[in-house]
Amino acid sequence: MTERFPEDPGAPSSAEAPSSQPSGDATGVRPVRSALGSEALRSLGAKRSDDAERDESLMHHGRKRREQRQIRRQRQQTALAIAGAAVLALVLLVGGGIAVVRLLTAEPPTKAAARPSKGLLSGSWLSTTTQEDLVKLAKPIIKPGPDPTPIFASYRGLDLHVPVGPTAITEIGFHQAARDYALHMTTDLKVADSDKVKRTKSTGKRTIKGKGDSAKLSGCCLRMWRDRPGKPDSAVDVGGKPGAVVYAPVTGKVRRIRHYKLYGRLADWEIHIQPDDDPDVDVVLIHVDDLKIKPGQRVEAGVTRIAKIRKISGVINSQLDEYTDDGGNHVHMQLNDTTRGDYKGLRLPDDAGLEPFPG
C-alpha cells in the first residue's frame, strides 16, 4: 500500500471520502492551536500592560519636569522683579540726592546749557544724571569759597581790601578827604607820574602777589591833589565801569545805610561798616547803587558783594575822569574816626544834608 504525505496535515486526500468527524476531534490538532493562541494573548496582554505602565510613567515624569520648569521660571521672574525694583529704587535715591545737591550748590541753569546726551533715564529729569555725577556724589562735596580781592592799603593794623575786582579796576586815585576826621591810609602801590597818565590814560599793569587773605595788589596808583588841607591819602577813588561789583573792604558789621543827594543833584547811598579789627573806625563807601546788604549784616573782606558802582559821569565832574577814558566812574572810600565829637555820620537821619557824612 502506497504511503501518502498530505500537504496539509489532517486534510483529507482527494481519494478519500470526506469525514463526518467534526474538527477538533480526538486527534488533538485544534486544542494545541487553541493553547498556543491563549498563551500568545496572555503574552500580548502582559506586553500591553507593561507598555501602558511605561507610558504612564513617562507621562508622570513629563508632568513633573514641566512643573519643575514652571517653578524655575516663576523663581527667575520673581528674582528679576526684585532686582528691577532694587535698581529703580537706587536710581531714584541717587537721582533725588543729586537733584538736592544741585539745588543747594550748583549755579542757576542757563538757557545755553545743553542736556547731556547720555543719562540714566532718558526723557525725564534724571536724564541729566550721568555716571560722572554718581562718582561725584560718592565723594564729599566741598565747595571752595571765592578768593578775596587783594589788599591795597591799610590803616595801622587794619588791612583794606580793594573794593573792586582787580580785573574791573580802571584806576586807583588817593586824594584828600573833605573833613579832617578822615584817617590817613598807607599803601605799597607806587605813585605814577600824573602828567604821563593824563596822556596815556593808564598807570600800567597791576598784579597780585601772594594768595588768599594775605594777597596784595601790586602796581601803581595816582595821588590826586585837591584844594584841601593835608596829604592826598585820607580818601581813595577806585575806578570801575558802572555796574561793576563793589566788595566789602573789611570784615565786620554793616552799621548803617543812608540815602542822600550828592551835591543836591544825584541820589546816592552811604554804606557804613564797623571793622572787627578796629571798632572805632567807620569805613564809608559812596557812589553806589543796587545794594546787596542791610544794617546789622556781617560782611567778609574782599568777598561779600555789597553793591555796584553807580554811574556819575555826565552828572558831576570826577577828578578821576582826567586819568581815564570812561568818565571817571568810581566808588569812593574813606575811614572816619568815630571818637571825634564833630563826626555825625552815624547819627544823621536819611536825606539829611547835601554832602556825604557831613560834620
FENPE-V653356 format. One record per residue. N is the residue number from 1. RES is the residue in three letters. SS is DSSP state (@ for helix, = for strand, . for the rest). PSI is psi in whole degrees, 0 to 359 (none if undefined). Layout:
BEGIN
((N & RES & SS & PSI) (N & RES & SS & PSI))
END
This chain:
BEGIN
((1 & MET & . & 131) (2 & THR & . & 132) (3 & GLU & . & 137) (4 & ARG & . & 144) (5 & PHE & . & 91) (6 & PRO & . & 144) (7 & GLU & . & 323) (8 & ASP & . & 111) (9 & PRO & . & 133) (10 & GLY & . & 354) (11 & ALA & . & 140) (12 & PRO & . & 146) (13 & SER & . & 170) (14 & SER & . & 339) (15 & ALA & . & 346) (16 & GLU & . & 150) (17 & ALA & . & 142) (18 & PRO & . & 138) (19 & SER & . & 143) (20 & SER & . & 0) (21 & GLN & . & 127) (22 & PRO & . & 156) (23 & SER & . & 150) (24 & GLY & . & 31) (25 & ASP & . & 202) (26 & ALA & . & 351) (27 & THR & . & 334) (28 & GLY & . & 5) (29 & VAL & @ & 309) (30 & ARG & @ & 314) (31 & PRO & @ & 323) (32 & VAL & @ & 314) (33 & ARG & @ & 321) (34 & SER & @ & 322) (35 & ALA & @ & 317) (36 & LEU & @ & 321) (37 & GLY & @ & 320) (38 & SER & @ & 318) (39 & GLU & @ & 319) (40 & ALA & @ & 321) (41 & LEU & @ & 318) (42 & ARG & @ & 318) (43 & SER & @ & 319) (44 & LEU & @ & 320) (45 & GLY & @ & 318) (46 & ALA & @ & 320) (47 & LYS & @ & 316) (48 & ARG & @ & 323) (49 & SER & @ & 317) (50 & ASP & @ & 318) (51 & ASP & @ & 319) (52 & ALA & @ & 317) (53 & GLU & @ & 319) (54 & ARG & @ & 316) (55 & ASP & @ & 318) (56 & GLU & @ & 321) (57 & SER & @ & 316) (58 & LEU & @ & 319) (59 & MET & @ & 321) (60 & HIS & @ & 314) (61 & HIS & @ & 323) (62 & GLY & @ & 315) (63 & ARG & @ & 320) (64 & LYS & @ & 317) (65 & ARG & @ & 319) (66 & ARG & @ & 319) (67 & GLU & @ & 319) (68 & GLN & @ & 317) (69 & ARG & @ & 319) (70 & GLN & @ & 319) (71 & ILE & @ & 317) (72 & ARG & @ & 319) (73 & ARG & @ & 318) (74 & GLN & @ & 319) (75 & ARG & @ & 317) (76 & GLN & @ & 316) (77 & GLN & @ & 320) (78 & THR & @ & 317) (79 & ALA & @ & 318) (80 & LEU & @ & 319) (81 & ALA & @ & 317) (82 & ILE & @ & 316) (83 & ALA & @ & 319) (84 & GLY & @ & 317) (85 & ALA & @ & 321) (86 & ALA & @ & 317) (87 & VAL & @ & 316) (88 & LEU & @ & 318) (89 & ALA & @ & 320) (90 & LEU & @ & 317) (91 & VAL & @ & 315) (92 & LEU & @ & 320) (93 & LEU & @ & 312) (94 & VAL & @ & 316) (95 & GLY & @ & 319) (96 & GLY & @ & 320) (97 & GLY & @ & 318) (98 & ILE & @ & 320) (99 & ALA & @ & 318) (100 & VAL & @ & 316) (101 & VAL & @ & 318) (102 & ARG & @ & 321) (103 & LEU & @ & 325) (104 & LEU & @ & 329) (105 & THR & @ & 334) (106 & ALA & . & 156) (107 & GLU & . & 153) (108 & PRO & . & 139) (109 & PRO & . & 142) (110 & THR & . & 162) (111 & LYS & . & 330) (112 & ALA & . & 349) (113 & ALA & . & 129) (114 & ALA & . & 143) (115 & ARG & . & 138) (116 & PRO & . & 146) (117 & SER & . & 336) (118 & LYS & . & 116) (119 & GLY & . & 177) (120 & LEU & . & 317) (121 & LEU & . & 102) (122 & SER & . & 142) (123 & GLY & . & 7) (124 & SER & . & 176) (125 & TRP & @ & 342) (126 & LEU & @ & 354) (127 & SER & @ & 341) (128 & THR & @ & 358) (129 & THR & . & 111) (130 & THR & . & 175) (131 & GLN & @ & 325) (132 & GLU & @ & 323) (133 & ASP & @ & 319) (134 & LEU & @ & 321) (135 & VAL & @ & 317) (136 & LYS & @ & 324) (137 & LEU & @ & 330) (138 & ALA & @ & 344) (139 & LYS & . & 150) (140 & PRO & . & 134) (141 & ILE & . & 115) (142 & ILE & . & 109) (143 & LYS & . & 109) (144 & PRO & . & 143) (145 & GLY & . & 161) (146 & PRO & . & 150) (147 & ASP & . & 135) (148 & PRO & . & 157) (149 & THR & . & 151) (150 & PRO & . & 163) (151 & ILE & = & 134) (152 & PHE & = & 347) (153 & ALA & = & 176) (154 & SER & = & 162) (155 & TYR & = & 114) (156 & ARG & . & 243) (157 & GLY & . & 9) (158 & LEU & = & 111) (159 & ASP & = & 140) (160 & LEU & = & 118) (161 & HIS & = & 141) (162 & VAL & . & 130) (163 & PRO & . & 0) (164 & VAL & = & 142) (165 & GLY & . & 138) (166 & PRO & @ & 322) (167 & THR & @ & 346) (168 & ALA & @ & 355) (169 & ILE & . & 134) (170 & THR & . & 303) (171 & GLU & . & 162) (172 & ILE & = & 122) (173 & GLY & = & 118) (174 & PHE & = & 144) (175 & HIS & = & 179) (176 & GLN & . & 139) (177 & ALA & . & 164) (178 & ALA & . & 335) (179 & ARG & . & 154) (180 & ASP & . & 2) (181 & TYR & . & 357) (182 & ALA & = & 138) (183 & LEU & . & 151) (184 & HIS & . & 127) (185 & MET & . & 156) (186 & THR & = & 155) (187 & THR & . & 151) (188 & ASP & . & 358) (189 & LEU & . & 140) (190 & LYS & = & 148) (191 & VAL & = & 125) (192 & ALA & . & 163) (193 & ASP & . & 110) (194 & SER & @ & 317) (195 & ASP & @ & 320) (196 & LYS & @ & 319) (197 & VAL & @ & 327) (198 & LYS & @ & 328) (199 & ARG & @ & 316) (200 & THR & @ & 342) (201 & LYS & . & 35) (202 & SER & . & 140) (203 & THR & . & 4) (204 & GLY & . & 184) (205 & LYS & . & 141) (206 & ARG & . & 143) (207 & THR & = & 171) (208 & ILE & = & 128) (209 & LYS & = & 129) (210 & GLY & . & 182) (211 & LYS & . & 160) (212 & GLY & @ & 213) (213 & ASP & @ & 337) (214 & SER & @ & 3) (215 & ALA & . & 142) (216 & LYS & = & 146) (217 & LEU & = & 134) (218 & SER & = & 141) (219 & GLY & . & 212) (220 & CYS & = & 159) (221 & CYS & = & 175) (222 & LEU & = & 149) (223 & ARG & = & 107) (224 & MET & = & 110) (225 & TRP & . & 143) (226 & ARG & . & 169) (227 & ASP & . & 64) (228 & ARG & . & 158) (229 & PRO & . & 160) (230 & GLY & . & 176) (231 & LYS & . & 156) (232 & PRO & . & 68) (233 & ASP & . & 11) (234 & SER & . & 0) (235 & ALA & = & 158) (236 & VAL & = & 138) (237 & ASP & = & 120) (238 & VAL & = & 109) (239 & GLY & = & 150) (240 & GLY & . & 160) (241 & LYS & . & 151) (242 & PRO & . & 134) (243 & GLY & . & 350) (244 & ALA & . & 143) (245 & VAL & = & 137) (246 & VAL & = & 128) (247 & TYR & = & 155) (248 & ALA & . & 129) (249 & PRO & . & 344) (250 & VAL & . & 163) (251 & THR & . & 130) (252 & GLY & = & 212) (253 & LYS & = & 140) (254 & VAL & = & 115) (255 & ARG & = & 317) (256 & ARG & = & 152) (257 & ILE & = & 121) (258 & ARG & = & 139) (259 & HIS & = & 139) (260 & TYR & = & 176) (261 & LYS & = & 119) (262 & LEU & = & 119) (263 & TYR & . & 26) (264 & GLY & . & 6) (265 & ARG & . & 324) (266 & LEU & = & 119) (267 & ALA & = & 129) (268 & ASP & = & 171) (269 & TRP & = & 145) (270 & GLU & = & 135) (271 & ILE & = & 123) (272 & HIS & = & 125) (273 & ILE & = & 131) (274 & GLN & = & 113) (275 & PRO & = & 143) (276 & ASP & . & 323) (277 & ASP & . & 348) (278 & ASP & . & 82) (279 & PRO & . & 342) (280 & ASP & . & 357) (281 & VAL & = & 138) (282 & ASP & = & 108) (283 & VAL & = & 120) (284 & VAL & = & 137) (285 & LEU & = & 139) (286 & ILE & = & 178) (287 & HIS & . & 48) (288 & VAL & = & 161) (289 & ASP & = & 187) (290 & ASP & . & 56) (291 & LEU & . & 142) (292 & LYS & . & 3) (293 & ILE & . & 175) (294 & LYS & . & 160) (295 & PRO & . & 140) (296 & GLY & . & 348) (297 & GLN & . & 143) (298 & ARG & = & 142) (299 & VAL & = & 153) (300 & GLU & . & 135) (301 & ALA & . & 126) (302 & GLY & . & 4) (303 & VAL & . & 313) (304 & THR & . & 125) (305 & ARG & = & 123) (306 & ILE & = & 336) (307 & ALA & = & 192) (308 & LYS & = & 156) (309 & ILE & = & 133) (310 & ARG & . & 149) (311 & LYS & . & 113) (312 & ILE & . & 347) (313 & SER & . & 139) (314 & GLY & . & 347) (315 & VAL & . & 314) (316 & ILE & . & 159) (317 & ASN & . & 122) (318 & SER & . & 132) (319 & GLN & @ & 329) (320 & LEU & @ & 340) (321 & ASP & @ & 333) (322 & GLU & @ & 340) (323 & TYR & @ & 0) (324 & THR & . & 171) (325 & ASP & . & 21) (326 & ASP & . & 18) (327 & GLY & . & 355) (328 & GLY & . & 22) (329 & ASN & . & 141) (330 & HIS & = & 169) (331 & VAL & = & 130) (332 & HIS & = & 137) (333 & MET & = & 139) (334 & GLN & = & 161) (335 & LEU & = & 122) (336 & ASN & = & 147) (337 & ASP & = & 109) (338 & THR & . & 350) (339 & THR & . & 350) (340 & ARG & . & 132) (341 & GLY & . & 335) (342 & ASP & . & 1) (343 & TYR & . & 118) (344 & LYS & . & 13) (345 & GLY & . & 335) (346 & LEU & . & 358) (347 & ARG & . & 346) (348 & LEU & . & 144) (349 & PRO & . & 167) (350 & ASP & . & 146) (351 & ASP & . & 10) (352 & ALA & . & 127) (353 & GLY & . & 156) (354 & LEU & . & 350) (355 & GLU & . & 155) (356 & PRO & . & 143) (357 & PHE & . & 62) (358 & PRO & . & 157) (359 & GLY & . & none))
END
